[in-house]
């Protein structure tokens, strides 16, 4: 086993599997691309990204049960049994193996707020001839807002022969598209904002056609989905824009992660991706500290009592520094400081009286040259993680001050940094960190609405300002994200008939109100579709310049960047 080729998170899963067997992988399913076997005869599999020589022929790896979804490229996706990681790591053409991680899913007055009707009236653009790709929870293909405009659905969650981008899932066209259902409702709503056709609650590009991917939300499969949408659009000879109203925080927050790299590689003239900034603006998921040279520092985080089964800390710092890492439990028990380990296995286990802790401290990450460490905390036996204030203790052995950024990850999204450790910025992760993507923050254009039962619902949001839930930038490498802000609070759009929706959010039997950067993103996606109708060769650089020139933060000069607003709210009138 070449341990140094496995990213820290994947190495944790492999180590747990080696010591505890299949049961240990239950906790890793959501975050590390682990798929449970469908029978006792078949082994558990992992969905991974492979960093390799672009032209390497890896077909011989099938003998180890390793199946690649692409035959070329420097970043590919693959399925493999956990045991196959050993053979894969020994392959010379393989440089790095990273796990797929499961991401989270993140209009009546809204168009007028950004002068979209003026733009549509002046130009007559409707999105006709443009493909909008929606990679999400699926779509209600019977909803009248999408009648005769859904070209294909790739349902990655159903059994089937798959598609060119991966032989898993089932592809549907024509009358068969109704086989795939959106039981969540998120994807239908997102599609409605981008491209729904309705006199009252119509989307931005009501004549664009849709290519939909119902995803299991593994980021490797989302990468396959982006490739799929663009390939279908190319075959049809049409420009395309892909909507990704989803995201996660198990990456470096600098655009070097696998999904962001693939988005950057696939984007270009007539191929645009729009991503949500995230909805963690009110959540203290990010901690930051500057550790002085030859000194120690502490970051504190709170674990709620009897709620959390597992906690991960995802830490990053500059590659020319070296930090040693230790954990202190609420009861005062501590692990030794663990240094960077470049020879042998960088994963070490520590049994405390009140916790089981694993720390992975490998050498620098090949994607960005920085150090990435992972910490995993579990309770003893079947107990939850000990509640209370934990401490991440860090010792800087370098001769320079070192900035450390850490994000909390857990199985119920309730572990947060406290005190001086909290840094209310750098909360845009993958895929919003992709440099070519248009990353969208949410702006509040509606603070109340009347539900299906005639009740007025007030959301407690401040009208005509940035939504407080919208995640802040910039990126960890100080790149400016988000790009722009768009209407994202209490947006009314299509309701899936297969989803169980709260009546308090329903406007009527066909439409529902939702809030989030998930809603702001398809607004921009639809707008991009209009611009692609006008210029089918529009590329990400020219598009972003155009959006920045027509966006501004209220009360500030055009061109001013803010970590919450990006470059401000779009004014579509002069696009």
C-alpha positions in Angstrom: 0.0 0.0 0.0 1.3 3.4 -1.0 -0.4 5.4 1.8 0.9 8.7 0.5 -1.3 8.4 -2.6 -4.6 8.3 -0.6 -6.1 11.6 0.5 -6.5 11.9 4.3 -10.3 11.3 4.3 -10.0 8.2 2.1 -7.2 6.8 4.2 -9.4 7.2 7.3 -12.1 5.1 5.7 -9.6 2.5 4.6 -8.0 2.3 8.0 -11.3 1.8 9.7 -12.3 -0.9 7.2 -9.0 -2.7 7.8 -9.5 -2.7 11.6 -13.2 -3.0 12.0 -14.6 -4.5 8.8 -17.8 -3.5 6.9 -19.5 -2.1 9.9 -17.0 0.7 10.1 -18.0 2.0 6.7 -21.5 2.9 7.8 -20.2 6.2 9.2 -18.3 6.9 6.0 -21.0 6.5 3.5 -22.2 10.1 3.4 -18.8 11.8 3.3 -16.4 9.4 1.6 -18.3 7.9 -1.3 -18.7 4.5 0.3 -21.5 2.4 -1.2 -22.9 -0.5 0.8 -23.0 -3.9 -0.9 -26.4 -5.1 -2.1 -25.6 -8.6 -1.0 -23.3 -10.3 1.5 -21.3 -11.7 -1.5 -20.4 -8.4 -3.0 -17.8 -6.1 -1.3 -18.4 -2.5 -0.3 -17.3 -0.1 -3.0 -16.0 3.4 -3.0 -16.6 6.1 -5.6 -13.3 7.9 -6.1 -11.5 10.5 -8.2 -8.2 9.3 -9.8 -5.4 11.8 -10.6 -3.3 10.1 -13.2 -1.4 10.5 -16.5 -3.9 11.9 -19.0 -3.3 9.2 -21.6 -2.7 6.3 -19.3 -4.4 3.0 -20.2 -5.8 1.7 -16.9 -8.1 -1.0 -18.4 -6.1 -3.8 -16.8 -7.3 -2.6 -13.3 -10.6 -4.4 -14.0 -9.0 -7.6 -12.7 -9.0 -6.0 -9.3 -12.7 -5.0 -9.6 -11.7 -1.4 -10.4 -14.0 0.2 -13.0 -13.1 3.5 -14.5 -15.8 5.7 -16.0 -13.5 7.5 -18.4 -10.7 6.1 -20.6 -8.6 9.3 -20.6 -8.1 12.5 -18.7 -5.9 13.6 -15.8 -8.9 13.5 -13.4 -11.2 10.5 -13.8 -14.0 8.9 -11.7 -14.1 5.2 -10.8 -15.8 2.5 -8.7 -13.7 0.1 -6.7 -13.9 -2.4 -3.8 -12.2 -1.0 -0.8 -9.7 -3.8 -1.0 -8.8 -2.6 -4.4 -7.2 0.6 -3.0 -4.0 -1.4 -2.3 -3.4 -2.5 -5.9 -4.5 0.9 -7.2 -2.1 2.8 -5.0 0.8 0.7 -6.4 0.0 1.7 -10.0 2.7 4.0 -11.3 0.4 6.1 -13.5 -1.8 6.9 -10.5 -0.6 10.0 -8.6 -3.5 10.6 -6.1 -6.7 8.9 -5.1 -9.4 11.1 -3.5 -12.8 10.1 -2.3 -16.1 11.2 -3.8 -18.1 13.1 -1.1 -21.8 13.5 -0.9 -22.8 17.1 -1.3 -25.9 18.9 0.1 -28.7 20.5 -1.9 -28.3 24.2 -1.2 -40.7 34.0 -8.9 -43.1 36.6 -9.0 -41.4 39.8 -7.7 -37.8 38.6 -8.2 -37.4 39.3 -11.9 -38.5 43.0 -11.5 -36.0 43.6 -8.7 -33.1 43.0 -11.1 -34.8 44.5 -14.2 -35.0 41.2 -16.0 -38.4 42.1 -17.7 -36.7 45.2 -19.2 -33.9 43.0 -20.7 -36.3 40.5 -22.0 -38.6 43.1 -23.5 -35.7 44.9 -25.2 -34.0 41.7 -26.6 -36.9 39.2 -27.1 -34.6 36.5 -25.7 -36.3 33.4 -24.2 -33.6 30.8 -24.1 -34.7 29.1 -27.3 -32.0 26.9 -28.7 -30.1 26.7 -25.4 -29.8 23.6 -23.2 -30.1 24.1 -19.4 -28.6 21.2 -17.5 -30.1 20.7 -14.0 -28.0 18.3 -11.8 -30.1 17.9 -8.7 -32.8 15.7 -7.1 -34.6 15.2 -10.4 -37.6 16.8 -11.9 -41.4 16.3 -12.1 -41.6 15.6 -15.8 -45.4 15.9 -15.8 -45.4 19.5 -14.5 -47.0 21.8 -17.1 -44.2 24.3 -16.6 -41.8 21.9 -18.5 -44.2 20.5 -21.2 -42.3 19.1 -24.2 -39.0 20.7 -23.2 -37.3 17.9 -21.3 -34.9 16.3 -23.7 -33.3 13.6 -21.5 -33.1 12.5 -17.9 -30.1 10.5 -16.6 -31.3 9.1 -13.3 -28.1 8.0 -11.5 -30.1 6.5 -8.7 -32.0 3.8 -10.7 -30.5 0.5 -12.0 -29.6 0.6 -15.7 -26.8 0.4 -18.3 -25.7 4.0 -17.7 -24.4 6.5 -20.3 -21.2 7.3 -22.0 -19.9 9.1 -19.0 -20.5 6.2 -16.6 -22.2 2.8 -16.9 -24.5 3.3 -14.0 -28.0 4.7 -13.7 -30.7 4.8 -16.4 -31.2 7.3 -19.2 -34.8 8.3 -20.3 -36.2 10.1 -23.4 -39.6 10.7 -24.8 -42.5 9.2 -22.9 -40.1 7.3 -20.6 -38.9 10.5 -18.8 -41.8 10.2 -16.4 -40.3 7.0 -14.9 -37.8 9.2 -13.0 -39.4 11.1 -10.2 -38.4 14.0 -8.0 -39.4 12.9 -4.5 -37.4 15.7 -2.9 -38.8 18.6 -4.9 -35.6 20.6 -4.9 -34.7 19.9 -8.5 -38.1 20.7 -9.8 -38.1 24.0 -8.0 -34.6 24.9 -9.3 -35.6 23.9 -12.9 -38.8 26.1 -12.6 -36.8 29.1 -11.6 -34.4 28.7 -14.5 -36.8 27.6 -17.2 -40.4 27.1 -16.1 -43.1 28.4 -18.4 -46.1 30.0 -16.5 -47.8 33.3 -16.8 -47.5 34.2 -13.1 -44.5 32.2 -11.8 -42.5 31.7 -15.0 -38.8 31.0 -15.1 -36.1 33.2 -16.6 -35.6 31.2 -19.8 -39.1 29.7 -20.6 -38.1 28.4 -24.0 -34.8 26.7 -23.1 -34.8 22.9 -23.2 -33.7 20.8 -20.3 -31.3 18.0 -19.8 -31.8 16.7 -16.2 -29.6 14.5 -14.1 -31.1 13.1 -11.0 -28.0 12.6 -8.9 -27.1 10.6 -5.7 -25.1 13.8 -4.9 -21.7 12.1 -4.8 -19.4 14.7 -6.2 -17.7 12.2 -8.6 -21.1 11.5 -10.1 -21.9 15.2 -10.3 -18.6 15.6 -12.3 -19.9 12.8 -14.6 -23.2 14.7 -14.9 -21.5 17.9 -16.0 -19.6 16.0 -18.7 -22.9 14.3 -19.7 -24.9 17.6 -20.1 -22.1 19.2 -22.2 -21.7 16.1 -24.4 -25.4 15.9 -25.1 -25.5 19.7 -25.9 -22.5 19.3 -28.3 -24.2 16.5 -30.1 -27.3 18.7 -30.6 -25.1 21.6 -31.7 -26.3 23.8 -28.9 -24.7 25.9 -26.1 -25.4 24.8 -22.6 -25.4 26.1 -19.0 -25.4 23.7 -16.1 -27.0 24.5 -12.7 -25.4 23.1 -9.5 -27.4 24.2 -6.5 -25.4 22.1 -4.1 -22.1 22.0 -2.2 -19.9 20.8 0.6 -16.9 21.6 2.8 -14.6 18.6 2.7 -12.2 20.4 0.3 -9.5 23.1 0.3 -12.0 26.0 -0.4 -9.6 27.2 -3.1 -10.9 25.6 -6.3 -8.3 22.8 -6.3 -10.7 20.0 -5.4 -11.6 17.3 -8.0 -15.0 18.5 -9.0 -13.9 22.1 -9.4 -11.0 21.0 -11.6 -13.3 19.0 -13.8 -15.7 22.0 -14.1 -12.8 24.2 -15.1 -11.7 21.7 -17.7 -15.1 21.2 -19.2 -16.1 24.9 -19.2 -15.4 27.1 -22.3 -17.2 28.8 -25.2 -20.8 27.9 -25.0 -20.3 25.7 -21.9 -21.0 27.5 -18.6 -21.5 26.2 -15.0 -23.4 28.2 -12.3 -22.9 27.2 -8.7 -24.5 28.1 -5.4 -22.4 30.0 -2.8 -23.9 28.0 0.0 -26.3 28.6 2.9 -23.9 28.6 5.9 -23.8 32.4 6.4 -25.3 32.0 9.9 -23.2 28.9 10.8 -19.8 28.9 12.5 -18.5 26.0 10.5 -15.1 27.7 9.7 -12.4 28.4 12.2 -9.1 30.3 11.5 -6.0 30.9 13.6 -2.5 32.3 13.0 0.0 30.1 14.8 3.1 32.0 15.7 6.5 30.5 14.7 7.7 27.9 17.3 4.5 28.4 19.4 1.3 26.6 20.1 -2.3 27.6 19.5 -5.8 26.4 20.2 -9.1 26.3 18.3 -12.2 25.5 20.2 -15.4 23.9 18.8 -18.6 22.8 20.4 -20.2 19.3 20.0 -23.9 19.2 21.2 -24.8 16.6 23.9 -25.9 13.1 22.7 -26.5 14.1 19.1 -23.4 13.5 17.0 -22.2 10.1 15.9 -19.0 11.3 14.3 -17.1 14.5 13.8 -14.5 15.4 11.2 -12.2 18.4 11.1 -10.8 19.4 7.7 -7.7 21.5 8.2 -5.5 23.3 5.6 -2.3 25.4 5.8 0.6 26.5 3.6 2.9 23.8 2.2 6.1 25.6 3.4 5.1 25.3 7.1 4.7 22.3 9.4 2.1 22.0 12.1 1.7 19.2 14.7 -1.9 18.4 15.7 -3.4 17.2 19.0 -7.0 16.9 20.4 -8.3 17.7 23.9 -11.7 16.3 24.9 -14.2 18.2 27.1 -13.0 16.0 30.0 -9.4 17.2 29.6 -8.0 14.0 28.0 -5.4 14.7 25.2 -3.7 12.9 22.4 0.0 13.4 21.7 1.0 16.0 19.1 1.2 14.3 15.7 3.7 15.6 13.2 3.5 15.5 9.4 4.3 11.9 8.3 5.7 11.5 4.9 7.2 8.0 5.2 4.7 5.2 5.9 1.1 5.5 7.1 0.2 9.1 8.1 -3.0 7.9 9.9 -2.6 7.3 13.6 -5.2 6.1 16.2 -5.6 7.2 19.7 -7.9 5.7 22.4 -8.9 8.2 25.0 -11.1 7.3 28.0 -13.9 9.2 26.5 -13.3 9.1 22.7 -11.7 7.3 19.8 -9.6 9.7 17.7 -7.9 9.3 14.3 -5.5 11.9 12.9 -4.1 11.9 9.4 -1.2 14.3 8.8 0.3 13.5 5.3 2.7 15.5 3.2 1.6 18.3 0.9 -1.5 17.9 -1.3 -0.6 17.6 -5.0 -3.6 19.6 -6.0 -2.4 22.9 -4.4 0.9 22.2 -2.7 -0.6 22.9 0.7 -0.9 20.7 3.8 -4.3 19.0 4.5 -5.0 17.1 7.7 -8.1 15.3 8.8 -9.3 14.5 12.3 -12.0 12.0 13.1 -13.7 11.8 16.5 -16.0 9.0 17.6 -17.5 8.0 20.9 -16.4 4.8 22.6 -18.4 1.8 21.6 -21.8 2.9 20.2 -21.9 6.1 22.3 -22.1 9.4 20.5 -19.2 11.9 20.5 -18.7 13.4 23.9 -20.6 16.7 24.0 -19.0 19.9 25.2 -16.1 22.2 24.2 -13.3 20.3 22.4 -9.9 21.8 21.6 -7.8 21.4 18.5 -4.3 22.0 19.7 -1.7 23.0 17.2 2.1 23.4 17.5 4.0 25.3 14.8 7.5 23.8 14.3 8.2 26.2 11.4 10.2 29.4 11.6 7.3 31.5 10.3 3.8 32.4 11.4 1.3 30.0 9.8 -2.4 30.6 9.0 -4.6 27.6 9.7 -8.1 27.2 8.3 -10.4 24.4 9.6 -13.9 23.4 8.7 -16.2 21.2 10.9 -18.0 18.3 9.3 -20.4 16.0 11.1 -23.4 13.7 10.5 -26.0 16.2 11.7 -24.5 19.6 10.8 -24.4 20.9 14.3 -20.7 21.1 15.3 -19.5 24.7 15.4 -16.4 26.7 16.3 -16.7 29.0 19.3 -15.0 32.1 20.7 -12.0 33.6 18.9 -11.7 30.5 16.7 -14.7 31.6 14.7 -14.0 33.2 11.3 -17.1 34.4 9.5 -15.6 34.1 6.0 -14.2 31.5 3.6 -17.4 29.4 3.6 -17.7 28.7 -0.1 -16.6 25.2 -0.8 -16.8 22.8 -3.8 -18.1 23.3 -6.5 -18.7 27.1 -5.9 -14.9 27.5 -5.6 -14.3 26.5 -9.2 -12.7 29.5 -10.9 -14.6 29.2 -14.1 -18.0 28.8 -12.4 -20.4 31.7 -11.8 -20.9 31.5 -8.0 -24.1 33.0 -6.8 -25.0 34.6 -3.5 -28.7 35.2 -2.4 -30.4 38.5 -2.3 -33.7 39.0 -0.4 -36.5 40.3 -2.7 -39.4 38.8 -0.8 -39.9 38.5 3.0 -43.5 37.3 3.1 -46.0 35.4 1.0 -49.5 34.0 1.3 -49.7 30.2 1.4 -52.3 27.8 0.0 -54.5 28.1 3.0 -54.6 31.9 2.8 -52.1 32.4 5.7 -49.5 35.2 5.4 -46.1 33.8 6.1 -43.4 36.3 7.3 -39.8 35.0 7.1 -38.0 37.5 9.3 -35.6 38.4 6.5 -34.6 42.0 5.7 -36.0 43.1 2.4 -33.7 44.3 -0.4 -30.4 43.3 1.1 -28.1 40.3 1.0 -29.7 37.2 2.6 -28.1 36.6 6.0 -27.9 32.8 5.3 -25.8 33.3 2.1 -22.3 32.0 2.6 -19.3 34.3 2.6 -16.1 34.3 0.5 -13.4 34.9 -0.4 -11.7 31.6 -1.1 -8.8 30.4 1.1 -6.3 31.6 -1.5 -8.1 35.1 -1.4 -9.7 34.6 -4.9 -12.9 36.7 -5.1 -16.0 34.6 -4.6 -19.0 34.8 -4.8 -19.3 36.4 -8.2 -22.7 38.0 -8.1 -25.9 38.1 -6.0 -29.4 37.3 -7.3 -32.9 36.9 -5.9 -32.9 33.8 -3.6 -35.3 34.4 -0.7 -38.8 33.1 -0.9 -38.8 32.4 -4.6 -42.0 30.9 -6.0 -41.5 28.1 -8.6 -42.6 24.7 -9.7 -43.7 22.1 -7.1 -43.0 18.4 -7.7 -46.2 16.3 -7.3 -44.0 13.5 -5.9 -42.5 15.5 -3.0 -44.0 15.9 0.4 -44.1 19.6 0.8 -45.1 21.6 3.9 -48.4 23.3 3.2 -47.0 26.5 4.8 -44.6 26.7 1.8 -47.1 25.9 -0.9 -48.7 28.7 -2.9 -51.1 26.3 -4.7 -51.0 22.7 -5.9 -48.4 23.5 -8.6 -46.1 26.1 -7.0 -44.1 26.4 -3.8 -41.9 29.1 -2.1 -38.3 28.3 -1.1 -35.3 30.2 0.0 -31.5 29.7 -0.4 -28.6 30.2 -2.7 -30.1 27.1 -4.4 -32.8 29.5 -5.6 -30.5 32.4 -6.6 -28.3 30.1 -8.7 -30.9 29.0 -11.3 -32.0 32.6 -11.6 -28.5 33.3 -13.0 -28.5 30.1 -14.9 -31.6 31.2 -16.7 -30.1 34.6 -17.4 -27.0 32.9 -18.8 -29.2 30.9 -21.1 -30.6 34.1 -22.5 -27.1 35.4 -23.1 -26.1 32.1 -24.8 -29.1 32.5 -27.1 -27.6 35.8 -28.1 -24.0 34.6 -28.3 -23.7 30.8 -28.4 -19.9 31.1 -28.1 -19.9 33.1 -24.9 -17.2 31.9 -22.5 -16.8 32.1 -18.7 -14.3 35.0 -18.8 -16.4 37.2 -21.0 -19.6 36.2 -19.2 -18.1 37.2 -15.8 -16.8 40.5 -17.1 -20.3 41.2 -18.4 -22.0 40.3 -15.2 -19.5 42.4 -13.1 -20.0 45.4 -15.3 -23.7 45.2 -14.7 -23.7 44.4 -11.0 -23.2 46.5 -7.9 -23.6 46.6 -4.1 -26.3 49.1 -3.0 -24.7 52.3 -1.9 -21.2 51.3 -3.3 -19.5 52.1 -6.6 -19.7 49.5 -9.4 -16.8 47.1 -9.3 -16.5 46.9 -5.5 -16.2 43.4 -4.1 -17.6 42.2 -0.8 -17.2 38.8 0.8 -20.9 38.4 1.2 -22.3 40.2 -1.9 -19.6 39.3 -4.4 -19.7 42.1 -7.0 -23.3 42.8 -6.0 -26.8 42.4 -7.4 -27.3 41.9 -11.1 -28.9 44.8 -13.1 -30.0 42.9 -16.2 -31.4 45.9 -18.0 -28.2 46.7 -19.9 -26.8 43.2 -20.4 
